[in-house]
């Protein structure tokens, strides 16, 4: 691991290469890992104005897990990156799937209002051909 224990170098444009993983010591168990980033920022790709959000990541690990400091640096890397809210949530989820290949994952963005409207995109994934695929479908269609 390169990020853990080192002085943080804050990258301010989208950098999925900073994500690191480690071996799950309990892959036979189903359990939740939850992360909350209440200070997520990105830029509107049209106006360049900042957008602020709370990003929540919940997953059931398989063989690999995301290292938390690398996740923090990764989320900070969106700071000067222009993307729509929905794109941010889906990009985060897809990058974490590529990194870890989790059994199940969901990412929600609670973006603060701008122009009088809030946007709360939700994306999820369950490993195909497993019970987690069905869980993902149920959670998606019963999401509030």
C-alpha positions in Angstrom: 0.0 0.0 0.0 1.3 3.4 -1.0 -1.1 5.8 0.6 -1.4 4.4 4.1 1.2 5.9 6.5 2.5 8.4 4.0 2.0 12.2 3.9 -1.1 12.9 1.8 -0.7 14.4 -1.6 -4.1 15.8 -2.5 -4.9 15.2 -6.2 -7.4 17.7 -7.4 -8.6 16.1 -10.7 -10.2 12.7 -11.2 -7.6 10.0 -10.3 -8.9 6.4 -10.0 -5.3 5.2 -10.0 -4.9 6.3 -6.3 -7.4 3.6 -5.2 -5.8 0.7 -3.3 -7.2 -2.6 -2.0 -6.2 -5.2 0.5 -7.1 -8.8 1.2 -10.4 -9.4 3.1 -9.6 -11.6 6.1 -13.2 -12.9 6.2 -14.5 -13.5 2.6 -16.7 -16.3 3.8 -18.8 -13.9 5.9 -21.4 -11.5 4.6 -21.0 -8.1 6.3 -21.4 -4.5 5.5 -18.6 -1.9 5.1 -19.9 1.6 5.1 -18.1 4.9 4.2 -19.5 8.4 4.5 -17.9 11.4 2.8 -19.8 14.4 4.0 -17.5 16.9 2.2 -17.5 15.7 -1.4 -17.1 18.4 -4.0 -17.1 18.4 -7.8 -17.7 20.9 -10.5 -20.8 21.4 -12.7 -19.5 20.4 -16.2 -21.6 23.2 -17.8 -21.2 26.2 -15.5 -18.0 25.3 -13.6 -19.7 26.1 -10.3 -18.9 23.9 -7.3 -21.3 21.2 -6.3 -21.3 19.8 -2.8 -22.6 16.4 -1.6 -22.5 13.7 1.0 -21.4 10.5 -0.7 -22.3 7.2 1.0 -20.7 4.0 -0.1 -21.9 0.6 1.3 -20.6 -2.7 0.2 -20.4 -6.4 1.0 -16.8 -7.4 0.3 -15.6 -10.6 -1.4 -11.8 -11.2 -1.7 -10.7 -7.6 -1.8 -11.5 -4.4 0.2 -10.8 -0.7 -0.4 -8.2 0.9 1.7 -9.8 3.9 3.4 -7.1 6.6 2.9 -6.8 5.8 -0.8 -10.6 6.1 -1.0 -10.4 9.5 0.7 -7.8 10.7 -1.8 -9.8 9.3 -4.7 -13.0 11.1 -3.6 -11.0 14.4 -3.1 -9.8 14.0 -6.7 -13.2 15.0 -7.9 -12.7 18.5 -6.5 -11.8 20.1 -9.8 -13.4 17.6 -12.1 -16.5 18.5 -14.0 -19.3 15.8 -14.0 -23.0 15.6 -13.5 -24.2 14.3 -10.1 -25.4 11.0 -11.6 -22.1 10.5 -13.4 -20.1 11.0 -10.2 -22.1 8.3 -8.4 -21.9 5.8 -11.2 -18.2 6.5 -11.8 -17.4 5.9 -8.1 -19.4 2.7 -8.1 -17.7 1.4 -11.3 -14.2 2.3 -10.1 -14.8 0.4 -6.9 -16.2 -2.6 -8.7 -13.1 -2.7 -10.9 -10.9 -2.4 -7.8 -12.6 -4.9 -5.5 -15.1 -7.0 -7.4 -17.4 -6.9 -4.3 -20.4 -9.2 -3.7 -22.6 -6.1 -3.5 -22.1 -2.3 -3.6 -24.3 0.8 -3.5 -23.3 4.4 -3.8 -25.6 7.3 -3.0 -25.0 11.0 -3.5 -26.9 13.6 -1.4 -26.2 16.8 -3.3 -27.0 20.1 -1.8 -29.6 22.3 -3.5 -28.5 24.6 -6.3 -31.1 26.6 -8.1 -33.8 25.4 -5.7 -33.5 21.6 -6.4 -31.6 18.7 -4.8 -30.5 15.6 -6.6 -29.9 12.3 -4.8 -28.6 9.7 -7.3 -28.3 6.1 -6.3 -26.5 3.3 -8.1 -26.0 -0.3 -7.0 -24.6 -3.6 -8.3 -24.8 -7.3 -7.2 -22.3 -9.9 -8.5 -24.0 -11.6 -11.5 -25.2 -15.1 -11.1 -25.3 -14.8 -7.3 -27.9 -14.0 -4.6 -26.4 -10.5 -4.6 -27.7 -9.8 -8.1 -31.3 -10.3 -6.8 -30.6 -8.2 -3.7 -29.3 -5.4 -6.0 -32.5 -5.5 -8.1 -34.8 -5.5 -5.0 -32.9 -2.6 -3.4 -32.9 -0.6 -6.6 -36.7 -1.0 -7.2 -37.5 -0.4 -3.6 -35.1 2.5 -3.1 -36.7 5.5 -1.5 
